[in-house]
Amino acid sequence: MKLVIADDEPLARERLRSLLAEHADAEVVAEAENGLEALQACSQHHPDVVLLDIAMPGVDGLETARHLAAFEPRPAVVFCTAYDVHALSAFEVAALDYLMKPIRPERLAAALERVRLFSAARGPAPEGRAAPRAHLCARLRGSLRLIPIEEVHYLQAEEKYVVVHHAHGEDLIEESLKSLEDEFGERFVRIHRNCLVARHELVELRRGGDGRVHAHLRHGKEPLEVSRRCVPALRDSVRHF
């Protein structure tokens, strides 16, 4: 069983390593001090389970778990935290277990047994209703980049990828436009079957001489085509039509 330990406290990571040494089949393949390092470690090592703290700087454990849900193969998540207030949120991101610090050897053993059963079944973890992520995750030649959602201008489907147009350029992500619309529907509005635009980016809809409607964005280099069926829903999102 391959494990990644993610905790910003060195002593907490050391204690987990010590407890795991009692399990002959447990191999710690990487350690991480924050969520981004944890995602990079999982992308590189494909662990069976991530022992994940929740309160970490930058990307916290809950959002890290939301990103891990899209990994293939998907690692099991066991939260190791000093706070019990996140238990419901842990269920929503389909964690297999929730261990309270200081972690007791018998509780860790029980969690690892659940991971073994999960791995043997090879089925999906139970799905909960998770809150939207605060970042999108792009893969870049073996590493990962987290893109803050508030910096995204629009999302455009291109073959099996989605191009994320954001404040610092463009990146590709391996997610469907439909799943992004379902998760971020309050922030983005569909203007075409292949395009979602951040609502705050919409400035104007303008009809051309050929009858086609285009959306003009605050930070767009060029206007984007709007499909006829999307025009009525967009009228309340722009200043002029």
N, C-alpha and C positions, 0 to 999 in steps of 0.2 A: 504494500500500500504506500503510494507516494503522497507526501504531504508538503504543503506550503504553510509556514507560520507567518502571519501578518499582524504585527503589533508594534506600536511606536515606543514601547517600553522595553529596553534590553533585558531587564530582570524578568519580565513576563515571558519573553521568548525563551530565556534560559530555563525557566521553570517548566515550560511545555516540553522543551527538548529533554529535560531530565525525566519527566513522566513518560514520554514516548520511548525512552530507552528501555523501558520494561516490556515493550511490545516488540517481539522479534520480527514481525512483518511490517513494522512502521519505519519508513525511510523519509527523513526530512530532506527534500531536494532543494529547498530555497527558503530564505527568510526575507521579510519585507518590513519596512518601517511606515509605509503609508499605502493608500489604495492603488495609486498608479504603479508602484513597485510590485504590488501583489498581482495586478493584472499582467504586467510584463513577465513576471515569474511564471504565471499560469500559462501564458501564451508560449513560453519557451519549454516548460517542463511537463505540461499536461498532467497535473497531479490528480489523484483520486479525490482528495479532500483538501480544503483550505480551512485552517483554524484562524478565524478572522475576528480581530477586535473591532468594535464599533466606533468608539471615539478616537479617531486618528486625524492628524492635520491634513488639510487639503480634501481629497476625496475620502469620505468616511466609509465605514464598513458596509452600511446599508446600500449605498450607491454602488460600491464595488460588487456586491452580490447581484445587483440588477444587471451589471455588465457581464458578470460571469454566467448569467442565465443564457446568454447568447453564444457562449463558447461551445465548440464541438471538438472533443467530447466535453460535456458539462461536468465540472467538478462538484462534488457535494460541498456544502457550506455548513460549518459548525461555528457559531459565534461564541467567542470567549470574552466576556465583558464584566465590568464591575457594576453595571447598572441593570436593574430589572425593568426599567420603564420602556425598553425597546422590544419587549417580547412580542407584542402584537405586530410591530413592523417586521420583526424577524420572520414571523409566519407568512407575512405578505410577500416576502421575497423567497419563500420556499426553502428556508434553512432546515436542515435535518435535525439540528439540536441547538440548544441555547445553554451554555455553561456559565455559571457565575464564578467570578474570581473571589477568593483564591480557589483555583480549580482542584477538586478532589480527585484522587486517582480512580476511584470507582465510577465517578461520573464521566471522566474521560474514557474509561474502558467501555462504558455503555454506549457512548457516542460513537466510538470506533466500530463497535459491533453493528450499530445502525448503518454506518458507512459501508461495511462489508456486505450487509444485506442489500443495500441500495445498489452497490456495484454489481452484485451477483444478478439482481433482477434486470439491470440494464434498462430500466424504464425511466420515464421523465419524472422529475420531482414534482410534488403536488403544486399546482399553480394557485397563487393567491392574487389579490388585487393590489398590485404595488403602485406606489406613487410614481409620477414621471421622474426620469433621471434629470440631473442637472447638467450632464455632459453627454456628448456622443463620442464614440470610441472608434478611431480610425487606425488601421494597421499600416505601418510604414517600414517596409523592408526589414521585418523581424522585430520592430519595436512598435510601440503604441503611442498615439497622440489623443489626448482628451480635449474635446472642443466644447467650450461652455455654450449651453443652449441659447443664452441671451445674446451671443455673438453671431448666431446663425441668421443669415439674410433670407436664404431660400434653399429648398431641397429639390433636386431634379433627378428623376430616374433615368438611368442610362444602361441599357442591357440588364445585367444581373446586379448592378451596383446602383447606389444613390450618390450623386455628387453633392457634397455639402459646401455651399458657398457661404463663407463666413468673413468676419472682419479681417482675417489675416491671410486669406487666400481660398484655396479649394482643396478638399480631401475626399477620398472615396470611402464609403462604408458599405459593409455587406449586410444591409437590412432592406426590407421592402418598404416602399412608400406607404402602403396601406397600414403596416404595423406602426410606422412613425406617426401617421395621421391619428390612429387610435390612441396612441400614448400622449401625443402633444396637441390634440385637437383644439385646446383652448388657446394655444400660442400661434398655431399655423392654420392657414386657410387654403383650401385647394383652389387653384386657378385653372388647372388643366389636368388631364388624366396622368400626366407625368411630372407634375410640379406642385409643391406646397410652398407658400410664401409666409414669412413672419408677418403677423397682422400689423405690427408697428412699422413695418417697412413700406407698406402700401401708401402711396401718395395720391395717385390719380389713375383712373381708367380713361383711355382715350380711343375713340373709334376712328379708324383710318378711312381713306377714300374707298378702299375695297370692302368696307363693311366689317373688317376684323377688329376686335377689341384687344388692346394691349395694356398691361399693367406697368406703371412707372414706379420704381422703388427709390427710396431715399439713397441707397448706396449701390444701386444697380448700374452697371456700365451700359446696358441696353435694356429696352422694355421687353417684357415677357408676354407671349401670346396667351390670351384668355379664351377658353372654350365657351361656346354659346351657353351651354347648360350651367356654367359656373357664374355667369354674369349677375343674375339676380341676387345670389347669396353674397356677392362682393360689394353690393351698393352701399351697405351700411358700414363697410370697413374702409372706405376711402373718402376723401374730402370732396371730390367732384366727379361727376359722370355726365 
